[in-house]
Amino acid sequence: MVISRFWGAGPVPDTSSELYVGPPGRHCDVTIVTPTTREYNVVCGTLEGMRIVVCVKHVPDIQSDRRIEDGRLVRGEDDVLNELDENAVEAAVSLIEDNGGEVIALTMGPEDAHDAILRALQMGADRGVLVSDERLAGSDAIGTSVVLGAAIRRISSDTPVDLVITGMASLDGLTSMNPPALAAQLHLPFLGLAHALSVAPTSDSTDGTGIWSVQIERSADGFDDVLRARTPLVLSVTDQINEPRYPSFKTMKAARSKPVDEWDLDDLEAFEEHDELDQPLSAVRVLDAEERMRSEEHTIVTDSGDAGERLARYLLDEVK
């Protein structure tokens, strides 16, 4: 009978007040052998290090001709992995290279969002999860956090997740709302807009939580902050934190054989909170959306040595 499951070190309920100190970051099961003599057996899993979920998004290429139909941005034509999410994938993979463990790339979207997962796998993620369902169409930032939160809880039901990493924003919406909303959904601390990151194991964990200490540096609202929290937590990173790697032919080929799970909303029902998946996943209804055309009228300023001054005068006089 398994009576305790934990990471690293943890108490052995009903059998001993002592602590079994397992390998840092390794999943362990404690089984009663002889209750009367307080004998127990500890079996530790093979996964060492951190378990990281990195959230990615498949978005229309910012260089493509994007358009709106029926009040929604058209997707699935020239879509790519969100550039700012490449920094999140790089941060996650770098942490695993330093500490060991597993990176799981997670996204929600139409079936072709699988390409975003594939790109993350090419960059070094170990496996992927795609949440795809027609009922997800039109989800806003809060609705997206509800779905991703349920997916992360399902991932954690097998083995706890230490860290959830996101990019600072998606280049289709640019709201930057999903990372803090996701932290709220998961009831976890949030460290946002990190441009520098360091992680170290802690030595005082006794309940299987908080075995990693995460410290970030960020610049926000005119201040330079240094923030620290213990895992599990949600972290967003900026494009200044690293330079994403370019996949080699070898890693691109290997990515094809990495596992990718596909779930729909029905697969997440057991992991939602307050029946939120049964509610509308967008609080806003778009009544009208149309492309704003550029005016045909324009002014050409020929540079004869004073173009900068003339342009500044034009902006002051014409652009109010």
C-alpha positions in Angstrom: 0.0 0.0 0.0 1.5 3.3 -1.1 0.9 5.9 1.7 3.0 8.8 0.7 4.1 10.3 -2.6 6.4 13.3 -2.6 9.4 14.9 -4.2 12.8 15.0 -2.6 12.2 14.7 1.2 9.0 14.0 3.0 7.4 12.7 6.1 6.3 9.1 6.4 2.8 9.2 7.7 1.7 6.8 10.5 5.0 4.9 10.5 7.8 7.3 11.5 8.4 10.8 12.6 11.7 10.7 10.8 12.3 12.1 7.3 13.5 10.1 4.4 15.8 12.3 2.4 15.5 11.3 -1.2 17.5 12.6 -4.2 16.6 16.2 -4.8 13.8 16.5 -7.3 13.2 12.8 -7.6 9.7 11.4 -7.3 9.4 8.8 -4.4 6.7 6.4 -3.1 6.7 5.2 0.5 5.1 1.8 1.2 4.4 0.2 4.6 6.3 -3.0 5.2 5.8 -3.7 8.9 3.6 -1.1 10.6 4.3 -2.4 14.1 8.1 -2.0 13.8 7.8 1.2 11.7 9.5 -0.4 8.8 8.8 1.1 5.4 10.2 0.9 1.9 11.0 3.9 -0.3 11.1 3.6 -4.1 12.2 6.6 -6.1 11.4 7.2 -9.7 13.9 7.8 -12.4 13.0 11.4 -13.2 15.4 13.8 -11.6 15.5 17.6 -11.8 12.7 19.9 -12.7 9.4 19.3 -14.4 8.6 22.4 -16.5 5.5 23.2 -18.6 6.2 25.9 -21.2 3.1 27.5 -22.7 3.4 28.3 -26.4 1.0 29.7 -29.0 0.5 29.4 -32.8 0.0 32.9 -34.2 -0.3 34.5 -37.6 3.2 35.5 -38.8 3.6 39.2 -37.9 5.1 39.8 -41.4 2.1 38.2 -43.2 -1.0 40.0 -44.5 -3.3 39.4 -41.6 -7.1 39.9 -42.0 -10.3 39.7 -40.0 -13.3 37.6 -41.0 -16.6 37.4 -39.0 -15.0 39.5 -36.2 -12.0 37.2 -35.7 -8.4 37.1 -36.9 -8.0 34.5 -39.6 -5.7 31.7 -38.5 -4.1 28.7 -40.1 -2.6 30.3 -43.2 0.9 31.7 -42.4 1.0 30.8 -38.7 4.2 30.3 -36.7 5.3 29.8 -33.2 4.9 33.1 -31.3 8.4 34.7 -31.4 8.2 35.7 -27.7 7.4 32.1 -26.8 10.8 31.0 -28.3 12.4 32.8 -25.3 10.2 30.8 -22.9 11.1 27.5 -24.6 14.8 28.4 -24.5 14.6 29.3 -20.8 12.9 26.0 -20.0 15.3 23.9 -22.0 18.3 25.7 -20.6 17.1 25.0 -17.0 16.7 21.3 -17.8 20.1 21.1 -19.3 21.5 22.5 -16.1 19.4 20.7 -13.6 17.9 17.7 -15.4 14.2 16.9 -15.8 11.5 17.3 -18.4 10.0 20.1 -20.5 6.4 19.8 -21.7 5.2 22.2 -24.4 1.5 23.0 -24.0 -0.7 24.9 -26.4 -4.4 25.3 -27.2 -5.8 26.1 -30.6 -6.9 24.5 -33.9 -5.3 21.3 -35.1 -2.6 23.1 -37.0 -1.3 24.5 -33.7 0.5 21.2 -33.6 3.2 23.0 -35.6 3.9 25.3 -32.6 4.4 22.2 -30.5 6.7 20.7 -33.1 8.8 23.8 -33.1 9.2 23.6 -29.3 10.1 20.0 -29.6 12.8 20.9 -32.2 14.2 23.4 -29.7 14.6 20.8 -27.0 11.2 20.2 -25.3 10.7 16.5 -24.4 7.0 16.1 -25.2 3.9 18.2 -26.1 0.2 18.6 -25.3 -2.3 20.2 -27.7 -5.7 21.1 -26.4 -7.9 21.5 -29.5 -11.7 21.8 -29.5 -14.1 23.8 -31.7 -15.7 25.2 -28.5 -12.4 27.0 -27.8 -12.8 29.4 -30.8 -12.9 33.0 -29.7 -11.5 32.4 -26.2 -10.2 35.6 -24.5 -7.2 35.8 -22.1 -9.2 34.7 -19.1 -10.9 31.8 -21.0 -7.5 30.7 -22.2 -6.1 30.7 -18.7 -9.1 28.5 -17.6 -8.3 25.9 -20.3 -4.5 25.9 -19.8 -5.0 25.8 -16.0 -7.1 22.6 -16.3 -4.5 21.1 -18.7 -1.7 21.8 -16.3 -3.6 20.3 -13.4 -4.0 17.2 -15.6 -0.3 17.1 -16.3 0.4 17.5 -12.6 -1.9 14.7 -11.6 0.8 12.2 -12.7 3.9 14.0 -11.4 3.9 17.5 -9.9 5.0 20.4 -12.1 7.7 22.6 -10.6 7.5 25.6 -13.0 5.2 27.0 -15.7 7.0 29.3 -18.1 5.4 31.7 -20.7 6.5 34.4 -23.0 5.8 38.0 -22.1 3.0 38.3 -24.6 1.6 36.8 -27.8 2.1 38.9 -31.0 -1.5 38.5 -32.1 -3.2 39.9 -29.0 -0.4 41.7 -27.1 -2.4 41.8 -23.9 0.3 40.2 -21.6 -2.7 39.1 -19.5 -2.5 35.3 -19.8 0.6 34.7 -17.5 -0.8 36.4 -14.4 -4.3 35.0 -15.2 -2.8 31.5 -15.4 -1.1 32.0 -12.0 -4.4 33.0 -10.5 -6.1 30.0 -12.0 -3.5 27.7 -10.5 -3.3 29.6 -7.2 0.5 29.9 -7.6 3.0 32.8 -7.2 3.7 34.8 -10.3 7.1 36.2 -11.3 6.7 38.4 -14.4 8.8 40.0 -17.2 12.1 38.4 -16.2 15.1 39.5 -18.2 17.5 37.4 -16.0 16.8 34.1 -14.2 18.6 31.8 -11.8 17.3 28.6 -10.1 18.8 26.7 -7.2 17.5 23.7 -5.1 16.5 24.4 -1.5 17.5 22.2 1.4 14.6 22.8 3.9 11.7 21.2 2.1 9.8 18.7 4.2 6.5 18.3 2.3 7.6 17.9 -1.3 7.0 21.5 -2.2 9.3 24.5 -2.7 12.3 22.4 -3.5 13.6 25.0 -6.0 14.2 28.7 -5.4 13.7 30.9 -8.4 15.2 34.4 -8.6 14.5 36.9 -11.4 15.6 40.4 -12.4 13.1 42.6 -14.2 12.6 46.3 -15.1 9.1 47.6 -14.8 7.4 50.9 -14.1 10.8 52.7 -13.8 12.2 50.3 -11.2 14.7 47.5 -11.4 13.4 44.6 -9.3 15.0 41.4 -7.9 12.3 38.9 -7.0 12.5 35.5 -5.5 9.9 32.7 -4.9 9.8 29.0 -4.4 8.3 26.5 -6.8 5.7 25.7 -7.9 5.2 29.0 -9.6 4.3 30.7 -12.9 7.1 32.7 -14.7 7.0 35.0 -17.7 10.2 36.0 -19.5 11.0 38.8 -21.9 12.9 38.7 -25.2 16.0 40.0 -23.4 16.5 37.0 -21.2 18.2 34.8 -23.9 18.9 34.2 -27.5 16.7 31.3 -28.7 18.6 28.4 -30.3 18.1 27.5 -33.9 17.3 23.8 -34.2 19.8 21.6 -36.0 18.8 19.0 -38.6 19.4 16.3 -36.0 17.0 17.9 -33.5 14.4 18.6 -36.1 14.5 15.0 -37.1 14.3 13.7 -33.5 11.3 16.0 -32.8 9.2 13.9 -35.1 9.4 10.9 -32.8 8.6 12.8 -29.6 5.2 12.1 -28.1 2.4 14.7 -28.4 -1.0 14.2 -26.6 -4.1 15.8 -28.0 -7.0 16.6 -25.6 -10.3 18.3 -26.0 -12.5 20.0 -23.3 -14.1 16.7 -22.3 -10.6 15.3 -21.4 -10.2 18.3 -18.9 -13.6 18.2 -17.1 -12.2 16.3 -14.2 -9.5 19.0 -13.7 -11.5 22.2 -14.0 -12.6 24.4 -11.1 -16.2 25.6 -10.5 -17.4 24.1 -13.8 -15.7 27.0 -15.6 -15.3 25.0 -18.8 -19.0 24.9 -19.1 -19.2 28.7 -19.1 -18.5 31.0 -22.1 -14.7 31.3 -22.6 -14.9 34.9 -23.7 -16.4 37.8 -21.7 -16.4 40.0 -24.8 -18.5 39.6 -28.0 -17.2 41.3 -31.1 -20.0 43.2 -32.7 -18.1 44.6 -35.7 -14.5 44.6 -37.0 -13.2 45.9 -40.2 -9.8 46.8 -41.7 -8.8 50.4 -41.4 -7.6 51.5 -44.8 -4.7 54.0 -45.1 -5.5 57.3 -46.6 -4.4 57.9 -50.1 -3.3 61.4 -49.2 0.4 61.7 -48.2 3.2 64.2 -47.9 6.7 63.6 -49.2 9.5 65.5 -47.6 12.6 65.7 -49.8 15.8 65.8 -47.8 17.9 68.8 -48.6 19.8 68.8 -45.3 16.9 70.0 -43.1 14.5 67.1 -43.5 14.6 66.2 -39.8 13.6 69.7 -38.8 10.8 69.9 -41.5 9.5 66.5 -40.4 9.4 67.6 -36.8 7.5 70.8 -37.8 5.1 68.7 -39.8 4.3 66.5 -36.8 3.8 69.5 -34.6 1.5 71.3 -37.1 -0.4 68.4 -38.6 -0.6 65.5 -36.1 -2.5 66.7 -33.1 
